[in-house]
Amino acid sequence: MGAKSWFCDPNSTWQKGAIENINKRIRRYLPSNTDLTQVSQAHLTALAHNLNATPRKCLGFNTPAEVLASLLQEAA
């Protein structure tokens, strides 16, 4: 694949702000103490759809789904 990986140091959340941002978005729907074994797949799928259908300033107010579709179309 040729993709580079990078790992944050433990307990150094400031090193990767994007991860903390998405965690904050997820916690709006699932508090941090939620037992995921008790959450249905349908609920998780709906959550993922909601997150991917929300416009983001960093994406020019496009949704992540729109940006992905555009990139896939360009690559085809």
mmJSON file of the N, C-alpha and C atoms, coordinates in Angstrom:
{"data_MODEL":{"atom_site":{
"group_PDB":["ATOM","ATOM","ATOM","ATOM","ATOM","ATOM","ATOM","ATOM","ATOM","ATOM","ATOM","ATOM","ATOM","ATOM","ATOM","ATOM","ATOM","ATOM","ATOM","ATOM","ATOM","ATOM","ATOM","ATOM","ATOM","ATOM","ATOM","ATOM","ATOM","ATOM","ATOM","ATOM","ATOM","ATOM","ATOM","ATOM","ATOM","ATOM","ATOM","ATOM","ATOM","ATOM","ATOM","ATOM","ATOM","ATOM","ATOM","ATOM","ATOM","ATOM","ATOM","ATOM","ATOM","ATOM","ATOM","ATOM","ATOM","ATOM","ATOM","ATOM","ATOM","ATOM","ATOM","ATOM","ATOM","ATOM","ATOM","ATOM","ATOM","ATOM","ATOM","ATOM","ATOM","ATOM","ATOM","ATOM","ATOM","ATOM","ATOM","ATOM","ATOM","ATOM","ATOM","ATOM","ATOM","ATOM","ATOM","ATOM","ATOM","ATOM","ATOM","ATOM","ATOM","ATOM","ATOM","ATOM","ATOM","ATOM","ATOM","ATOM","ATOM","ATOM","ATOM","ATOM","ATOM","ATOM","ATOM","ATOM","ATOM","ATOM","ATOM","ATOM","ATOM","ATOM","ATOM","ATOM","ATOM","ATOM","ATOM","ATOM","ATOM","ATOM","ATOM","ATOM","ATOM","ATOM","ATOM","ATOM","ATOM","ATOM","ATOM","ATOM","ATOM","ATOM","ATOM","ATOM","ATOM","ATOM","ATOM","ATOM","ATOM","ATOM","ATOM","ATOM","ATOM","ATOM","ATOM","ATOM","ATOM","ATOM","ATOM","ATOM","ATOM","ATOM","ATOM","ATOM","ATOM","ATOM","ATOM","ATOM","ATOM","ATOM","ATOM","ATOM","ATOM","ATOM","ATOM","ATOM","ATOM","ATOM","ATOM","ATOM","ATOM","ATOM","ATOM","ATOM","ATOM","ATOM","ATOM","ATOM","ATOM","ATOM","ATOM","ATOM","ATOM","ATOM","ATOM","ATOM","ATOM","ATOM","ATOM","ATOM","ATOM","ATOM","ATOM","ATOM","ATOM","ATOM","ATOM","ATOM","ATOM","ATOM","ATOM","ATOM","ATOM","ATOM","ATOM","ATOM","ATOM","ATOM","ATOM","ATOM","ATOM","ATOM","ATOM","ATOM","ATOM","ATOM","ATOM","ATOM","ATOM","ATOM","ATOM","ATOM","ATOM","ATOM","ATOM","ATOM"],
"id":[1,2,3,4,5,6,7,8,9,10,11,12,13,14,15,16,17,18,19,20,21,22,23,24,25,26,27,28,29,30,31,32,33,34,35,36,37,38,39,40,41,42,43,44,45,46,47,48,49,50,51,52,53,54,55,56,57,58,59,60,61,62,63,64,65,66,67,68,69,70,71,72,73,74,75,76,77,78,79,80,81,82,83,84,85,86,87,88,89,90,91,92,93,94,95,96,97,98,99,100,101,102,103,104,105,106,107,108,109,110,111,112,113,114,115,116,117,118,119,120,121,122,123,124,125,126,127,128,129,130,131,132,133,134,135,136,137,138,139,140,141,142,143,144,145,146,147,148,149,150,151,152,153,154,155,156,157,158,159,160,161,162,163,164,165,166,167,168,169,170,171,172,173,174,175,176,177,178,179,180,181,182,183,184,185,186,187,188,189,190,191,192,193,194,195,196,197,198,199,200,201,202,203,204,205,206,207,208,209,210,211,212,213,214,215,216,217,218,219,220,221,222,223,224,225,226,227,228],
"type_symbol":["N","C","C","N","C","C","N","C","C","N","C","C","N","C","C","N","C","C","N","C","C","N","C","C","N","C","C","N","C","C","N","C","C","N","C","C","N","C","C","N","C","C","N","C","C","N","C","C","N","C","C","N","C","C","N","C","C","N","C","C","N","C","C","N","C","C","N","C","C","N","C","C","N","C","C","N","C","C","N","C","C","N","C","C","N","C","C","N","C","C","N","C","C","N","C","C","N","C","C","N","C","C","N","C","C","N","C","C","N","C","C","N","C","C","N","C","C","N","C","C","N","C","C","N","C","C","N","C","C","N","C","C","N","C","C","N","C","C","N","C","C","N","C","C","N","C","C","N","C","C","N","C","C","N","C","C","N","C","C","N","C","C","N","C","C","N","C","C","N","C","C","N","C","C","N","C","C","N","C","C","N","C","C","N","C","C","N","C","C","N","C","C","N","C","C","N","C","C","N","C","C","N","C","C","N","C","C","N","C","C","N","C","C","N","C","C","N","C","C","N","C","C","N","C","C","N","C","C"],
"label_atom_id":["N","CA","C","N","CA","C","N","CA","C","N","CA","C","N","CA","C","N","CA","C","N","CA","C","N","CA","C","N","CA","C","N","CA","C","N","CA","C","N","CA","C","N","CA","C","N","CA","C","N","CA","C","N","CA","C","N","CA","C","N","CA","C","N","CA","C","N","CA","C","N","CA","C","N","CA","C","N","CA","C","N","CA","C","N","CA","C","N","CA","C","N","CA","C","N","CA","C","N","CA","C","N","CA","C","N","CA","C","N","CA","C","N","CA","C","N","CA","C","N","CA","C","N","CA","C","N","CA","C","N","CA","C","N","CA","C","N","CA","C","N","CA","C","N","CA","C","N","CA","C","N","CA","C","N","CA","C","N","CA","C","N","CA","C","N","CA","C","N","CA","C","N","CA","C","N","CA","C","N","CA","C","N","CA","C","N","CA","C","N","CA","C","N","CA","C","N","CA","C","N","CA","C","N","CA","C","N","CA","C","N","CA","C","N","CA","C","N","CA","C","N","CA","C","N","CA","C","N","CA","C","N","CA","C","N","CA","C","N","CA","C","N","CA","C","N","CA","C","N","CA","C","N","CA","C","N","CA","C","N","CA","C","N","CA","C"],
"label_alt_id":[null,null,null,null,null,null,null,null,null,null,null,null,null,null,null,null,null,null,null,null,null,null,null,null,null,null,null,null,null,null,null,null,null,null,null,null,null,null,null,null,null,null,null,null,null,null,null,null,null,null,null,null,null,null,null,null,null,null,null,null,null,null,null,null,null,null,null,null,null,null,null,null,null,null,null,null,null,null,null,null,null,null,null,null,null,null,null,null,null,null,null,null,null,null,null,null,null,null,null,null,null,null,null,null,null,null,null,null,null,null,null,null,null,null,null,null,null,null,null,null,null,null,null,null,null,null,null,null,null,null,null,null,null,null,null,null,null,null,null,null,null,null,null,null,null,null,null,null,null,null,null,null,null,null,null,null,null,null,null,null,null,null,null,null,null,null,null,null,null,null,null,null,null,null,null,null,null,null,null,null,null,null,null,null,null,null,null,null,null,null,null,null,null,null,null,null,null,null,null,null,null,null,null,null,null,null,null,null,null,null,null,null,null,null,null,null,null,null,null,null,null,null,null,null,null,null,null,null],
"label_comp_id":["MET","MET","MET","GLY","GLY","GLY","ALA","ALA","ALA","LYS","LYS","LYS","SER","SER","SER","TRP","TRP","TRP","PHE","PHE","PHE","CYS","CYS","CYS","ASP","ASP","ASP","PRO","PRO","PRO","ASN","ASN","ASN","SER","SER","SER","THR","THR","THR","TRP","TRP","TRP","GLN","GLN","GLN","LYS","LYS","LYS","GLY","GLY","GLY","ALA","ALA","ALA","ILE","ILE","ILE","GLU","GLU","GLU","ASN","ASN","ASN","ILE","ILE","ILE","ASN","ASN","ASN","LYS","LYS","LYS","ARG","ARG","ARG","ILE","ILE","ILE","ARG","ARG","ARG","ARG","ARG","ARG","TYR","TYR","TYR","LEU","LEU","LEU","PRO","PRO","PRO","SER","SER","SER","ASN","ASN","ASN","THR","THR","THR","ASP","ASP","ASP","LEU","LEU","LEU","THR","THR","THR","GLN","GLN","GLN","VAL","VAL","VAL","SER","SER","SER","GLN","GLN","GLN","ALA","ALA","ALA","HIS","HIS","HIS","LEU","LEU","LEU","THR","THR","THR","ALA","ALA","ALA","LEU","LEU","LEU","ALA","ALA","ALA","HIS","HIS","HIS","ASN","ASN","ASN","LEU","LEU","LEU","ASN","ASN","ASN","ALA","ALA","ALA","THR","THR","THR","PRO","PRO","PRO","ARG","ARG","ARG","LYS","LYS","LYS","CYS","CYS","CYS","LEU","LEU","LEU","GLY","GLY","GLY","PHE","PHE","PHE","ASN","ASN","ASN","THR","THR","THR","PRO","PRO","PRO","ALA","ALA","ALA","GLU","GLU","GLU","VAL","VAL","VAL","LEU","LEU","LEU","ALA","ALA","ALA","SER","SER","SER","LEU","LEU","LEU","LEU","LEU","LEU","GLN","GLN","GLN","GLU","GLU","GLU","ALA","ALA","ALA","ALA","ALA","ALA"],
"label_asym_id":["A","A","A","A","A","A","A","A","A","A","A","A","A","A","A","A","A","A","A","A","A","A","A","A","A","A","A","A","A","A","A","A","A","A","A","A","A","A","A","A","A","A","A","A","A","A","A","A","A","A","A","A","A","A","A","A","A","A","A","A","A","A","A","A","A","A","A","A","A","A","A","A","A","A","A","A","A","A","A","A","A","A","A","A","A","A","A","A","A","A","A","A","A","A","A","A","A","A","A","A","A","A","A","A","A","A","A","A","A","A","A","A","A","A","A","A","A","A","A","A","A","A","A","A","A","A","A","A","A","A","A","A","A","A","A","A","A","A","A","A","A","A","A","A","A","A","A","A","A","A","A","A","A","A","A","A","A","A","A","A","A","A","A","A","A","A","A","A","A","A","A","A","A","A","A","A","A","A","A","A","A","A","A","A","A","A","A","A","A","A","A","A","A","A","A","A","A","A","A","A","A","A","A","A","A","A","A","A","A","A","A","A","A","A","A","A","A","A","A","A","A","A","A","A","A","A","A","A"],
"label_entity_id":["1","1","1","1","1","1","1","1","1","1","1","1","1","1","1","1","1","1","1","1","1","1","1","1","1","1","1","1","1","1","1","1","1","1","1","1","1","1","1","1","1","1","1","1","1","1","1","1","1","1","1","1","1","1","1","1","1","1","1","1","1","1","1","1","1","1","1","1","1","1","1","1","1","1","1","1","1","1","1","1","1","1","1","1","1","1","1","1","1","1","1","1","1","1","1","1","1","1","1","1","1","1","1","1","1","1","1","1","1","1","1","1","1","1","1","1","1","1","1","1","1","1","1","1","1","1","1","1","1","1","1","1","1","1","1","1","1","1","1","1","1","1","1","1","1","1","1","1","1","1","1","1","1","1","1","1","1","1","1","1","1","1","1","1","1","1","1","1","1","1","1","1","1","1","1","1","1","1","1","1","1","1","1","1","1","1","1","1","1","1","1","1","1","1","1","1","1","1","1","1","1","1","1","1","1","1","1","1","1","1","1","1","1","1","1","1","1","1","1","1","1","1","1","1","1","1","1","1"],
"label_seq_id":[1,1,1,2,2,2,3,3,3,4,4,4,5,5,5,6,6,6,7,7,7,8,8,8,9,9,9,10,10,10,11,11,11,12,12,12,13,13,13,14,14,14,15,15,15,16,16,16,17,17,17,18,18,18,19,19,19,20,20,20,21,21,21,22,22,22,23,23,23,24,24,24,25,25,25,26,26,26,27,27,27,28,28,28,29,29,29,30,30,30,31,31,31,32,32,32,33,33,33,34,34,34,35,35,35,36,36,36,37,37,37,38,38,38,39,39,39,40,40,40,41,41,41,42,42,42,43,43,43,44,44,44,45,45,45,46,46,46,47,47,47,48,48,48,49,49,49,50,50,50,51,51,51,52,52,52,53,53,53,54,54,54,55,55,55,56,56,56,57,57,57,58,58,58,59,59,59,60,60,60,61,61,61,62,62,62,63,63,63,64,64,64,65,65,65,66,66,66,67,67,67,68,68,68,69,69,69,70,70,70,71,71,71,72,72,72,73,73,73,74,74,74,75,75,75,76,76,76],
"pdbx_PDB_ins_code":[null,null,null,null,null,null,null,null,null,null,null,null,null,null,null,null,null,null,null,null,null,null,null,null,null,null,null,null,null,null,null,null,null,null,null,null,null,null,null,null,null,null,null,null,null,null,null,null,null,null,null,null,null,null,null,null,null,null,null,null,null,null,null,null,null,null,null,null,null,null,null,null,null,null,null,null,null,null,null,null,null,null,null,null,null,null,null,null,null,null,null,null,null,null,null,null,null,null,null,null,null,null,null,null,null,null,null,null,null,null,null,null,null,null,null,null,null,null,null,null,null,null,null,null,null,null,null,null,null,null,null,null,null,null,null,null,null,null,null,null,null,null,null,null,null,null,null,null,null,null,null,null,null,null,null,null,null,null,null,null,null,null,null,null,null,null,null,null,null,null,null,null,null,null,null,null,null,null,null,null,null,null,null,null,null,null,null,null,null,null,null,null,null,null,null,null,null,null,null,null,null,null,null,null,null,null,null,null,null,null,null,null,null,null,null,null,null,null,null,null,null,null,null,null,null,null,null,null],
"Cartn_x":[0.83,0.0,0.878,2.024,2.919,2.518,1.592,1.144,2.068,2.365,3.184,2.293,2.834,2.12,2.865,2.123,2.717,1.901,2.572,1.883,2.162,1.131,1.275,1.915,2.59,3.078,1.874,1.935,0.82,0.512,-0.765,-1.239,-0.786,-0.578,-0.163,-1.181,-2.403,-3.503,-3.297,-2.5,-2.269,-1.465,-0.86,-0.026,-0.857,-2.097,-2.945,-4.346,-4.505,-5.764,-6.96,-6.744,-7.867,-8.533,-7.742,-8.3,-9.162,-8.656,-9.432,-10.711,-10.649,-11.833,-12.912,-12.536,-13.547,-14.037,-13.142,-13.589,-14.636,-14.425,-15.395,-16.735,-16.689,-17.926,-18.669,-17.916,-18.525,-19.144,-18.472,-18.977,-20.279,-20.627,-21.934,-23.052,-22.765,-23.754,-23.515,-22.235,-21.866,-20.918,-21.377,-20.475,-19.26,-18.174,-16.919,-17.02,-17.981,-18.126,-19.111,-19.51,-20.475,-19.866,-20.593,-20.192,-20.64,-19.684,-20.03,-20.649,-20.463,-21.117,-22.626,-23.087,-24.514,-25.138,-24.332,-24.815,-25.02,-26.179,-26.488,-25.667,-25.482,-24.78,-25.55,-26.864,-27.681,-27.419,-27.284,-27.007,-25.624,-24.621,-23.271,-23.231,-23.978,-24.038,-24.688,-25.759,-26.424,-25.498,-24.742,-23.78,-22.718,-22.172,-21.163,-21.732,-22.957,-23.594,-23.75,-24.198,-24.389,-23.061,-22.006,-20.693,-20.185,-20.41,-19.925,-20.796,-21.987,-22.9,-22.911,-22.028,-21.968,-20.913,-21.292,-20.294,-19.215,-17.992,-16.855,-16.189,-15.871,-15.19,-13.873,-13.12,-11.807,-11.907,-13.1,-13.318,-14.07,-13.978,-14.676,-16.181,-16.644,-18.064,-18.697,-17.858,-18.339,-18.387,-19.099,-19.131,-17.967,-17.536,-16.508,-16.932,-18.201,-18.691,-18.553,-18.853,-18.721,-17.265,-16.377,-14.952,-14.431,-14.804,-14.377,-14.887,-16.155,-16.728,-15.993,-15.658,-14.932,-13.541,-12.847,-11.504,-11.54,-12.534,-12.658,-12.976,-13.794,-14.137,-12.908,-12.1,-10.876,-9.886,-9.835,-8.88,-9.297,-10.58,-11.086,-10.708],
"Cartn_y":[-1.181,0.0,1.249,1.202,2.351,3.459,3.194,4.227,4.262,5.459,5.612,5.59,5.067,5.025,5.85,6.371,7.127,6.851,6.618,6.316,7.404,7.859,8.847,8.181,8.98,8.492,8.277,7.269,7.047,8.301,8.567,9.713,11.056,11.134,12.385,12.752,13.0,13.219,14.427,15.389,16.584,16.276,15.107,14.772,14.453,14.125,13.796,14.339,15.628,16.306,15.763,15.262,14.76,13.566,12.727,11.569,12.033,13.005,13.522,14.192,14.834,15.485,14.451,13.365,12.355,11.652,11.451,10.858,11.74,13.053,13.984,13.889,13.777,13.652,12.357,11.271,9.98,10.031,10.687,10.749,11.537,12.312,12.976,11.937,10.797,9.734,8.574,8.313,7.206,7.728,7.877,8.336,7.411,7.919,7.159,5.874,5.761,4.539,3.546,3.745,2.874,1.502,0.457,-0.914,-1.209,-1.261,-1.425,-2.786,-3.755,-5.047,-4.938,-3.855,-3.641,-2.717,-2.272,-1.365,-2.185,-2.047,-2.845,-2.388,-3.321,-2.993,-1.927,-1.987,-0.983,0.408,0.493,1.786,2.294,1.41,1.813,2.232,1.525,1.877,3.242,3.5,4.809,5.91,5.635,6.604,6.914,5.885,6.091,6.905,6.593,7.356,8.821,9.058,10.427,11.185,10.554,11.208,11.504,10.564,10.742,11.672,12.0,12.889,14.301,14.575,15.892,16.747,17.901,18.772,19.211,19.328,19.731,20.958,21.902,23.121,22.78,21.828,21.469,20.827,20.415,19.821,20.781,22.065,23.06,22.945,22.535,22.332,21.236,20.33,19.096,18.034,16.96,15.857,14.911,14.122,13.127,12.166,11.806,10.905,11.543,12.832,13.531,13.596,13.87,13.957,12.594,11.541,10.196,9.84,10.103,9.801,10.554,11.809,12.614,12.044,11.665,11.098,9.766,8.945,7.666,7.864,8.862,9.144,9.637,10.486,10.986,9.858,8.881,7.785,6.765,6.754,5.756,6.091],
"Cartn_z":[0.0,0.0,0.0,0.643,0.657,1.603,2.506,3.449,4.663,5.131,6.319,7.553,8.641,9.918,10.94,11.882,12.981,14.216,15.332,16.581,17.598,18.26,19.334,20.546,21.338,22.62,23.535,24.419,25.348,26.169,26.355,27.146,26.591,25.287,24.641,23.573,23.991,23.051,22.158,22.584,21.777,20.516,20.444,19.291,18.046,18.217,17.068,17.311,17.077,17.359,16.606,15.384,14.595,15.274,15.919,16.619,17.786,18.541,19.667,19.181,18.018,17.462,17.154,16.482,16.149,17.409,18.394,19.657,20.327,20.278,20.87,20.14,18.826,18.049,18.401,18.532,18.869,20.258,21.199,22.576,22.687,21.674,21.686,21.661,21.039,20.892,21.853,22.138,23.017,24.091,25.314,26.377,26.503,27.033,27.08,27.894,28.776,29.577,28.966,27.711,27.048,26.782,27.119,26.811,25.382,24.463,23.049,22.742,23.626,23.402,23.569,24.186,24.407,23.357,22.399,21.353,20.083,19.47,18.279,17.074,16.161,14.921,14.147,14.187,13.497,14.071,15.392,16.029,15.619,15.6,15.198,13.731,12.888,11.468,11.283,12.023,11.951,12.449,13.5,14.015,12.967,12.334,11.296,10.141,9.737,8.658,9.054,10.282,10.761,10.759,11.257,11.286,9.872,8.946,7.581,6.75,7.244,6.521,7.102,8.06,8.69,8.001,7.45,6.801,7.79,7.275,8.111,7.508,8.356,7.919,7.228,7.809,7.263,5.884,5.48,4.158,3.244,3.532,2.728,2.859,4.029,4.337,3.488,2.99,2.379,3.466,3.201,4.157,3.861,4.837,4.558,3.445,3.405,2.358,0.976,0.873,-0.414,-0.857,0.076,-0.258,-0.7,0.014,-0.372,-1.762,-2.033,-3.35,-4.447,-4.195,-5.173,-5.433,-4.374,-4.527,-5.263,-4.963,-5.657,-7.13,-7.433,-8.825,-9.586,-8.949,-9.58,-9.844,-8.951,-9.075,-10.134,-10.486,-11.447,-12.867],
"occupancy":[1.0,1.0,1.0,1.0,1.0,1.0,1.0,1.0,1.0,1.0,1.0,1.0,1.0,1.0,1.0,1.0,1.0,1.0,1.0,1.0,1.0,1.0,1.0,1.0,1.0,1.0,1.0,1.0,1.0,1.0,1.0,1.0,1.0,1.0,1.0,1.0,1.0,1.0,1.0,1.0,1.0,1.0,1.0,1.0,1.0,1.0,1.0,1.0,1.0,1.0,1.0,1.0,1.0,1.0,1.0,1.0,1.0,1.0,1.0,1.0,1.0,1.0,1.0,1.0,1.0,1.0,1.0,1.0,1.0,1.0,1.0,1.0,1.0,1.0,1.0,1.0,1.0,1.0,1.0,1.0,1.0,1.0,1.0,1.0,1.0,1.0,1.0,1.0,1.0,1.0,1.0,1.0,1.0,1.0,1.0,1.0,1.0,1.0,1.0,1.0,1.0,1.0,1.0,1.0,1.0,1.0,1.0,1.0,1.0,1.0,1.0,1.0,1.0,1.0,1.0,1.0,1.0,1.0,1.0,1.0,1.0,1.0,1.0,1.0,1.0,1.0,1.0,1.0,1.0,1.0,1.0,1.0,1.0,1.0,1.0,1.0,1.0,1.0,1.0,1.0,1.0,1.0,1.0,1.0,1.0,1.0,1.0,1.0,1.0,1.0,1.0,1.0,1.0,1.0,1.0,1.0,1.0,1.0,1.0,1.0,1.0,1.0,1.0,1.0,1.0,1.0,1.0,1.0,1.0,1.0,1.0,1.0,1.0,1.0,1.0,1.0,1.0,1.0,1.0,1.0,1.0,1.0,1.0,1.0,1.0,1.0,1.0,1.0,1.0,1.0,1.0,1.0,1.0,1.0,1.0,1.0,1.0,1.0,1.0,1.0,1.0,1.0,1.0,1.0,1.0,1.0,1.0,1.0,1.0,1.0,1.0,1.0,1.0,1.0,1.0,1.0,1.0,1.0,1.0,1.0,1.0,1.0,1.0,1.0,1.0,1.0,1.0,1.0],
"B_iso_or_equiv":[0.0,0.0,0.0,0.0,0.0,0.0,0.0,0.0,0.0,0.0,0.0,0.0,0.0,0.0,0.0,0.0,0.0,0.0,0.0,0.0,0.0,0.0,0.0,0.0,0.0,0.0,0.0,0.0,0.0,0.0,0.0,0.0,0.0,0.0,0.0,0.0,0.0,0.0,0.0,0.0,0.0,0.0,0.0,0.0,0.0,0.0,0.0,0.0,0.0,0.0,0.0,0.0,0.0,0.0,0.0,0.0,0.0,0.0,0.0,0.0,0.0,0.0,0.0,0.0,0.0,0.0,0.0,0.0,0.0,0.0,0.0,0.0,0.0,0.0,0.0,0.0,0.0,0.0,0.0,0.0,0.0,0.0,0.0,0.0,0.0,0.0,0.0,0.0,0.0,0.0,0.0,0.0,0.0,0.0,0.0,0.0,0.0,0.0,0.0,0.0,0.0,0.0,0.0,0.0,0.0,0.0,0.0,0.0,0.0,0.0,0.0,0.0,0.0,0.0,0.0,0.0,0.0,0.0,0.0,0.0,0.0,0.0,0.0,0.0,0.0,0.0,0.0,0.0,0.0,0.0,0.0,0.0,0.0,0.0,0.0,0.0,0.0,0.0,0.0,0.0,0.0,0.0,0.0,0.0,0.0,0.0,0.0,0.0,0.0,0.0,0.0,0.0,0.0,0.0,0.0,0.0,0.0,0.0,0.0,0.0,0.0,0.0,0.0,0.0,0.0,0.0,0.0,0.0,0.0,0.0,0.0,0.0,0.0,0.0,0.0,0.0,0.0,0.0,0.0,0.0,0.0,0.0,0.0,0.0,0.0,0.0,0.0,0.0,0.0,0.0,0.0,0.0,0.0,0.0,0.0,0.0,0.0,0.0,0.0,0.0,0.0,0.0,0.0,0.0,0.0,0.0,0.0,0.0,0.0,0.0,0.0,0.0,0.0,0.0,0.0,0.0,0.0,0.0,0.0,0.0,0.0,0.0,0.0,0.0,0.0,0.0,0.0,0.0],
"pdbx_formal_charge":[null,null,null,null,null,null,null,null,null,null,null,null,null,null,null,null,null,null,null,null,null,null,null,null,null,null,null,null,null,null,null,null,null,null,null,null,null,null,null,null,null,null,null,null,null,null,null,null,null,null,null,null,null,null,null,null,null,null,null,null,null,null,null,null,null,null,null,null,null,null,null,null,null,null,null,null,null,null,null,null,null,null,null,null,null,null,null,null,null,null,null,null,null,null,null,null,null,null,null,null,null,null,null,null,null,null,null,null,null,null,null,null,null,null,null,null,null,null,null,null,null,null,null,null,null,null,null,null,null,null,null,null,null,null,null,null,null,null,null,null,null,null,null,null,null,null,null,null,null,null,null,null,null,null,null,null,null,null,null,null,null,null,null,null,null,null,null,null,null,null,null,null,null,null,null,null,null,null,null,null,null,null,null,null,null,null,null,null,null,null,null,null,null,null,null,null,null,null,null,null,null,null,null,null,null,null,null,null,null,null,null,null,null,null,null,null,null,null,null,null,null,null,null,null,null,null,null,null],
"auth_seq_id":[1,1,1,2,2,2,3,3,3,4,4,4,5,5,5,6,6,6,7,7,7,8,8,8,9,9,9,10,10,10,11,11,11,12,12,12,13,13,13,14,14,14,15,15,15,16,16,16,17,17,17,18,18,18,19,19,19,20,20,20,21,21,21,22,22,22,23,23,23,24,24,24,25,25,25,26,26,26,27,27,27,28,28,28,29,29,29,30,30,30,31,31,31,32,32,32,33,33,33,34,34,34,35,35,35,36,36,36,37,37,37,38,38,38,39,39,39,40,40,40,41,41,41,42,42,42,43,43,43,44,44,44,45,45,45,46,46,46,47,47,47,48,48,48,49,49,49,50,50,50,51,51,51,52,52,52,53,53,53,54,54,54,55,55,55,56,56,56,57,57,57,58,58,58,59,59,59,60,60,60,61,61,61,62,62,62,63,63,63,64,64,64,65,65,65,66,66,66,67,67,67,68,68,68,69,69,69,70,70,70,71,71,71,72,72,72,73,73,73,74,74,74,75,75,75,76,76,76],
"auth_comp_id":["MET","MET","MET","GLY","GLY","GLY","ALA","ALA","ALA","LYS","LYS","LYS","SER","SER","SER","TRP","TRP","TRP","PHE","PHE","PHE","CYS","CYS","CYS","ASP","ASP","ASP","PRO","PRO","PRO","ASN","ASN","ASN","SER","SER","SER","THR","THR","THR","TRP","TRP","TRP","GLN","GLN","GLN","LYS","LYS","LYS","GLY","GLY","GLY","ALA","ALA","ALA","ILE","ILE","ILE","GLU","GLU","GLU","ASN","ASN","ASN","ILE","ILE","ILE","ASN","ASN","ASN","LYS","LYS","LYS","ARG","ARG","ARG","ILE","ILE","ILE","ARG","ARG","ARG","ARG","ARG","ARG","TYR","TYR","TYR","LEU","LEU","LEU","PRO","PRO","PRO","SER","SER","SER","ASN","ASN","ASN","THR","THR","THR","ASP","ASP","ASP","LEU","LEU","LEU","THR","THR","THR","GLN","GLN","GLN","VAL","VAL","VAL","SER","SER","SER","GLN","GLN","GLN","ALA","ALA","ALA","HIS","HIS","HIS","LEU","LEU","LEU","THR","THR","THR","ALA","ALA","ALA","LEU","LEU","LEU","ALA","ALA","ALA","HIS","HIS","HIS","ASN","ASN","ASN","LEU","LEU","LEU","ASN","ASN","ASN","ALA","ALA","ALA","THR","THR","THR","PRO","PRO","PRO","ARG","ARG","ARG","LYS","LYS","LYS","CYS","CYS","CYS","LEU","LEU","LEU","GLY","GLY","GLY","PHE","PHE","PHE","ASN","ASN","ASN","THR","THR","THR","PRO","PRO","PRO","ALA","ALA","ALA","GLU","GLU","GLU","VAL","VAL","VAL","LEU","LEU","LEU","ALA","ALA","ALA","SER","SER","SER","LEU","LEU","LEU","LEU","LEU","LEU","GLN","GLN","GLN","GLU","GLU","GLU","ALA","ALA","ALA","ALA","ALA","ALA"],
"auth_asym_id":["A","A","A","A","A","A","A","A","A","A","A","A","A","A","A","A","A","A","A","A","A","A","A","A","A","A","A","A","A","A","A","A","A","A","A","A","A","A","A","A","A","A","A","A","A","A","A","A","A","A","A","A","A","A","A","A","A","A","A","A","A","A","A","A","A","A","A","A","A","A","A","A","A","A","A","A","A","A","A","A","A","A","A","A","A","A","A","A","A","A","A","A","A","A","A","A","A","A","A","A","A","A","A","A","A","A","A","A","A","A","A","A","A","A","A","A","A","A","A","A","A","A","A","A","A","A","A","A","A","A","A","A","A","A","A","A","A","A","A","A","A","A","A","A","A","A","A","A","A","A","A","A","A","A","A","A","A","A","A","A","A","A","A","A","A","A","A","A","A","A","A","A","A","A","A","A","A","A","A","A","A","A","A","A","A","A","A","A","A","A","A","A","A","A","A","A","A","A","A","A","A","A","A","A","A","A","A","A","A","A","A","A","A","A","A","A","A","A","A","A","A","A","A","A","A","A","A","A"],
"auth_atom_id":["N","CA","C","N","CA","C","N","CA","C","N","CA","C","N","CA","C","N","CA","C","N","CA","C","N","CA","C","N","CA","C","N","CA","C","N","CA","C","N","CA","C","N","CA","C","N","CA","C","N","CA","C","N","CA","C","N","CA","C","N","CA","C","N","CA","C","N","CA","C","N","CA","C","N","CA","C","N","CA","C","N","CA","C","N","CA","C","N","CA","C","N","CA","C","N","CA","C","N","CA","C","N","CA","C","N","CA","C","N","CA","C","N","CA","C","N","CA","C","N","CA","C","N","CA","C","N","CA","C","N","CA","C","N","CA","C","N","CA","C","N","CA","C","N","CA","C","N","CA","C","N","CA","C","N","CA","C","N","CA","C","N","CA","C","N","CA","C","N","CA","C","N","CA","C","N","CA","C","N","CA","C","N","CA","C","N","CA","C","N","CA","C","N","CA","C","N","CA","C","N","CA","C","N","CA","C","N","CA","C","N","CA","C","N","CA","C","N","CA","C","N","CA","C","N","CA","C","N","CA","C","N","CA","C","N","CA","C","N","CA","C","N","CA","C","N","CA","C","N","CA","C","N","CA","C","N","CA","C","N","CA","C","N","CA","C"],
"pdbx_PDB_model_num":[1,1,1,1,1,1,1,1,1,1,1,1,1,1,1,1,1,1,1,1,1,1,1,1,1,1,1,1,1,1,1,1,1,1,1,1,1,1,1,1,1,1,1,1,1,1,1,1,1,1,1,1,1,1,1,1,1,1,1,1,1,1,1,1,1,1,1,1,1,1,1,1,1,1,1,1,1,1,1,1,1,1,1,1,1,1,1,1,1,1,1,1,1,1,1,1,1,1,1,1,1,1,1,1,1,1,1,1,1,1,1,1,1,1,1,1,1,1,1,1,1,1,1,1,1,1,1,1,1,1,1,1,1,1,1,1,1,1,1,1,1,1,1,1,1,1,1,1,1,1,1,1,1,1,1,1,1,1,1,1,1,1,1,1,1,1,1,1,1,1,1,1,1,1,1,1,1,1,1,1,1,1,1,1,1,1,1,1,1,1,1,1,1,1,1,1,1,1,1,1,1,1,1,1,1,1,1,1,1,1,1,1,1,1,1,1,1,1,1,1,1,1,1,1,1,1,1,1]
}}}
